[in-house]
Amino acid sequence: MKFTYRSVITLYCLKRLNGERSIYGIYYILRGKKSSQSLSDSKLFGIEGLFQLFPRISRQDIQDEVNILSQLGYIQYLSESIYHITSTGEEILNTHLNDSPIPPHLCGLKNYKRDSLFWTRMSLLLQVISNLVHHNTNYIPIQKDEETLKWIKDFLMSYKDNRESIATALLNDFSTLLEKLPNQQANLFVMRLTSYNRIGLTNEQAAACLNLDPYYAYVLFKGIIHFFIHQLIEDQGEFRILNKLLTDQNMEDSLTQSARFTYKLLKENRTIDEITMIRNLKKNTIEDHLVEIAFNIKSFNIDRFVTVKKQEQIVRIQEENRTKKLKHLKQILGEDFSYFEIRLVLAKCGV
């Protein structure tokens, strides 16, 4: 194992968590585990952009990264699986982020699973169109997923335009998007594309061509895809072809399916105890759902669960002590306040 850009991401997460969560909190966020805890933590600590950044990362991978950072003196052990970034670690992190910043449009939580579907459709569409224009049917599709293959076939069948016209429109869409990116990122994206008589490079091959850390090339590419999605949604009228790749996708909110069902019952004015009985779940599970809902639904009113007076006290104590550690806040607030009340208020405030 060596220090890579994945190590930089791990170090950045440890800095954001500030010793208030274990290293496995990072694991669940980077892997993209859609639980109330990981969703809340990603927003609470301002790292929702990194959600599901490394969907195949393992617990051992995180432990290995922590071992490297610890051996280099960039982090310090505090207690059970909890580490704190050192002053040396801060300097190293700032240096790396200045040289290789995290892409500003990276938004893993918002684009949960949508980015991979968009890329498979987009890359296959380009390959198919370019080969059709050159009247070539002797090629192997780069995407094997049957649903994606069928979607592209149906998509092309729905167009009355000839293939040359679609190809021109697609080229214009790509050109408009790529002109808005720095040269390095535009080149990285183009290198990954497969078209007529041209096989796209793997992430590692493209990274080598651009003299980049493979992990950084991967993160940059993910940021490019998120940038494309953002632009296509914001300026739908500007793009004739690529915005169609998103039209049938479910723009679901960030709630887990279970929390969404709880929210439905809450809107029917059910109490927590009633929902616990209806769903046959533990009360603290339903409370987790409420915290998740408070984080994600701005209009969600928590007054029925925490009095306004208590809300004001919790906010004041949190601001005075500048901590997100629930145990510390609970000790200051006293027995009249429950952990649930504190969590709910902090979630509502986006703290």
C-alpha positions in Angstrom: 0.0 0.0 0.0 1.1 3.5 -0.8 -0.2 7.1 -0.3 -2.6 7.8 -3.1 -5.4 10.2 -3.9 -7.7 7.7 -2.1 -5.5 8.4 1.0 -6.1 12.1 0.4 -9.9 11.5 0.4 -9.7 9.4 3.6 -7.6 12.2 5.2 -10.1 14.8 4.1 -13.0 12.8 5.6 -11.1 12.3 8.9 -10.6 16.1 9.0 -14.4 16.7 8.4 -15.4 14.1 11.0 -13.1 15.8 13.5 -12.9 12.8 15.8 -16.7 12.6 16.2 -17.2 9.4 14.2 -15.2 6.2 13.7 -13.4 5.3 10.5 -16.2 3.0 9.5 -18.5 6.0 9.2 -16.2 7.0 6.3 -16.5 3.5 4.9 -20.3 3.6 4.8 -20.3 7.0 3.1 -17.6 6.3 0.5 -19.2 2.9 -0.3 -22.7 4.5 -0.5 -24.6 2.6 2.1 -28.0 4.3 2.0 -28.9 4.1 5.7 -30.3 6.9 7.9 -26.9 7.2 9.7 -24.7 7.4 6.6 -27.1 9.8 4.8 -27.3 12.0 7.9 -23.6 11.9 8.6 -22.7 12.8 4.9 -24.7 16.0 5.3 -23.9 16.7 8.9 -20.2 16.8 8.1 -20.4 18.3 4.7 -19.1 15.3 2.7 -22.3 14.4 0.8 -20.4 15.1 -2.4 -18.2 12.0 -1.6 -21.2 9.7 -1.0 -20.7 6.4 -3.0 -17.5 7.8 -4.4 -15.8 4.3 -4.1 -18.7 1.8 -4.3 -16.4 -1.2 -4.2 -14.3 -0.1 -1.2 -13.9 -2.6 1.6 -13.6 -2.2 5.4 -10.0 -3.5 5.0 -9.3 -0.8 2.4 -10.3 1.9 4.9 -8.2 0.2 7.6 -5.2 0.0 5.2 -5.6 3.7 4.4 -5.8 4.6 8.1 -2.6 2.5 8.8 -0.7 4.4 6.1 -1.9 7.8 7.4 -1.0 6.8 10.9 2.5 5.5 10.0 3.2 8.8 8.2 2.1 10.8 11.2 -0.8 12.4 9.4 -3.4 11.2 11.9 -3.4 10.3 15.6 -5.3 7.6 17.3 -7.9 8.8 19.9 -10.0 5.8 20.9 -11.9 2.9 19.4 -11.5 3.3 15.6 -11.5 7.1 16.0 -8.6 9.2 14.7 -7.8 12.9 14.6 -5.8 14.7 11.9 -2.4 16.1 13.0 -0.9 19.5 12.1 1.4 17.6 9.6 -1.6 15.9 8.2 -3.3 19.3 7.8 -0.3 20.6 5.8 -0.1 17.6 3.6 -3.9 17.6 2.9 -3.8 21.3 2.0 -0.9 20.8 -0.3 -2.6 17.9 -2.1 -6.0 19.6 -2.4 -4.3 22.7 -3.8 -2.5 20.6 -6.5 -5.4 18.2 -7.1 -8.6 19.7 -5.8 -11.8 17.7 -5.3 -14.0 18.4 -8.3 -16.5 21.2 -7.3 -19.4 19.5 -9.1 -18.9 16.1 -7.4 -22.2 15.3 -5.7 -22.5 11.6 -5.0 -25.6 11.9 -2.7 -27.6 13.8 -5.3 -26.5 11.6 -8.1 -26.8 8.3 -6.2 -26.7 5.5 -8.9 -27.9 8.0 -11.5 -24.3 8.7 -12.7 -23.5 5.1 -13.6 -26.7 4.7 -15.6 -26.1 8.0 -17.4 -22.5 7.0 -18.3 -23.5 3.6 -19.6 -26.2 5.1 -21.8 -24.0 8.0 -23.0 -21.0 5.9 -23.8 -23.0 3.2 -25.6 -25.0 5.8 -27.6 -21.8 7.4 -28.9 -20.4 4.1 -30.0 -23.6 3.0 -31.7 -24.2 6.3 -33.5 -20.6 6.6 -34.7 -20.7 3.1 -36.1 -24.1 3.6 -37.8 -22.8 6.7 -39.5 -19.9 4.7 -40.9 -22.2 1.8 -41.9 -20.3 -0.6 -39.6 -22.2 -3.4 -37.9 -19.2 -5.5 -37.0 -18.3 -4.2 -33.5 -18.7 -5.4 -29.9 -20.9 -3.1 -27.7 -18.9 -1.7 -24.8 -21.9 -2.1 -22.5 -23.3 -5.6 -21.9 -26.4 -4.7 -19.8 -29.5 -5.9 -21.7 -31.6 -3.0 -20.3 -29.2 -0.4 -21.5 -28.9 -2.0 -24.9 -32.7 -2.1 -25.3 -33.0 1.5 -24.1 -30.5 2.7 -26.7 -32.3 0.7 -29.4 -35.7 2.1 -28.4 -34.2 5.6 -28.1 -32.9 5.5 -31.7 -36.1 4.0 -33.0 -38.1 6.9 -31.6 -36.2 9.5 -33.7 -37.3 10.2 -37.2 -34.1 12.1 -38.0 -31.4 10.3 -40.0 -28.4 9.0 -38.2 -26.1 11.8 -39.6 -28.4 14.4 -38.1 -28.4 12.7 -34.7 -24.6 12.4 -34.8 -24.3 16.1 -35.5 -26.6 17.0 -32.6 -24.8 14.7 -30.3 -21.4 16.2 -31.3 -22.8 19.7 -30.6 -24.0 18.6 -27.2 -20.5 17.2 -26.3 -18.7 20.2 -27.7 -20.9 22.6 -25.6 -20.2 20.7 -22.4 -16.5 20.1 -23.0 -15.9 23.7 -23.7 -17.0 24.5 -20.1 -14.3 22.1 -18.7 -10.6 22.7 -18.1 -8.5 21.1 -20.8 -7.2 18.3 -18.6 -10.7 17.2 -17.7 -12.0 17.5 -21.3 -9.1 15.4 -22.5 -9.7 12.8 -19.8 -13.3 12.4 -20.8 -12.5 12.1 -24.5 -9.9 9.5 -23.8 -12.5 7.3 -22.1 -14.9 7.3 -25.1 -15.3 4.5 -27.6 -16.4 5.2 -31.2 -15.9 3.9 -34.7 -12.5 2.2 -35.0 -11.5 3.7 -31.6 -11.4 1.9 -28.3 -11.7 4.1 -25.2 -8.9 3.9 -22.6 -9.4 2.4 -19.2 -9.1 4.7 -16.2 -5.6 3.5 -15.5 -4.5 4.0 -19.2 -5.9 7.5 -19.3 -4.3 8.4 -16.0 -0.9 7.2 -17.3 -1.4 9.4 -20.5 -2.1 12.4 -18.4 0.5 11.6 -15.7 -2.2 11.5 -13.0 -2.7 9.3 -9.9 -5.3 6.7 -11.1 -7.5 7.4 -8.1 -7.4 11.1 -8.9 -8.3 10.4 -12.6 -11.2 8.3 -11.3 -12.5 11.1 -9.0 -12.0 13.7 -11.8 -14.0 11.5 -14.2 -16.8 11.1 -11.7 -16.9 14.8 -11.2 -17.1 15.3 -15.0 -20.2 13.0 -15.2 -21.8 14.9 -12.3 -21.0 18.2 -14.0 -22.7 16.9 -17.2 -25.8 15.9 -15.3 -26.0 19.2 -13.6 -25.7 21.1 -16.9 -28.2 19.0 -18.6 -30.8 19.5 -15.9 -30.1 23.2 -15.5 -30.1 24.0 -19.3 -32.3 21.4 -20.8 -33.2 23.5 -23.9 -29.5 23.9 -24.8 -29.0 20.2 -25.4 -30.9 18.2 -28.0 -29.7 14.6 -27.4 -27.9 14.2 -24.1 -30.7 15.5 -21.9 -32.9 12.7 -23.1 -30.6 10.2 -21.3 -32.0 11.6 -18.0 -35.7 12.0 -18.8 -37.0 8.7 -17.6 -34.7 8.4 -14.5 -36.3 8.6 -11.1 -35.1 11.8 -9.6 -35.8 10.4 -6.1 -35.0 12.4 -3.0 -32.3 11.3 -0.7 -34.6 9.4 1.7 -34.2 5.7 2.2 -37.3 3.7 1.2 -38.1 2.9 4.8 -37.8 6.5 5.9 -40.1 7.5 3.0 -42.8 5.2 4.3 -42.4 6.6 7.8 -42.8 10.1 6.3 -46.0 9.1 4.6 -47.4 8.0 7.9 -46.3 11.2 9.6 -48.2 13.2 7.0 -51.2 11.2 8.1 -50.6 12.7 11.6 -49.6 9.3 13.1 -47.5 9.5 16.3 -44.1 7.8 16.7 -45.7 5.1 18.9 -48.4 4.5 16.3 -45.9 4.2 13.5 -43.8 1.8 15.6 -46.8 -0.4 16.0 -47.9 -0.2 12.3 -44.4 -0.9 11.0 -43.4 -3.4 13.6 -40.1 -1.6 14.1 -38.2 -0.4 17.1 -38.9 3.1 18.3 -35.3 4.2 17.8 -35.5 3.1 14.2 -38.5 5.4 13.6 -36.6 8.1 15.4 -33.7 7.6 13.0 -36.2 8.1 10.1 -37.3 11.4 11.6 -33.7 12.6 11.8 -33.2 11.6 8.2 -36.4 13.3 7.1 -35.4 16.5 9.0 -32.1 16.6 7.1 -33.7 16.2 3.7 -37.1 17.8 3.8 -36.9 21.5 4.5 -40.6 21.9 5.1 -40.6 19.2 7.8 -41.8 20.8 11.1 -40.3 19.2 14.2 -42.3 21.3 16.7 -44.6 18.3 17.6 -41.5 16.3 18.6 -39.4 19.0 20.3 -40.7 22.2 21.9 -39.6 25.5 20.4 -38.0 26.4 23.8 -35.9 23.2 23.8 -35.0 23.8 20.1 -33.7 27.2 21.0 -31.7 25.8 23.9 -30.1 23.0 21.9 -29.1 25.4 19.1 -27.6 27.9 21.6 -25.6 25.2 23.4 -24.3 23.8 20.1 -23.2 27.2 18.8 -21.5 28.1 22.1 -19.6 24.9 22.3 -19.0 24.4 18.6 -19.3 20.6 18.7 -21.4 17.9 17.1 -20.6 15.4 19.7 -24.0 14.2 21.0 -22.6 12.9 24.3 -21.0 16.3 25.1 -24.1 18.2 24.2 -26.2 15.8 26.3 -24.0 16.3 29.3 -24.4 20.1 29.1 -28.1 20.1 28.4 -29.0 17.5 31.1 -31.6 14.8 31.7 -34.5 16.9 30.4 -33.2 16.4 26.9 -33.1 13.1 25.0 -30.5 12.1 22.4 -33.3 12.0 19.9 -34.3 15.6 20.6 -30.8 16.8 20.2 -30.2 14.8 17.0 -33.5 16.0 15.5 -32.8 19.7 16.1 -29.2 19.4 14.8 -30.6 17.7 11.7 -33.2 20.3 11.1 -30.6 23.1 11.4 -28.3 21.2 9.1 -25.6 21.2 11.7 
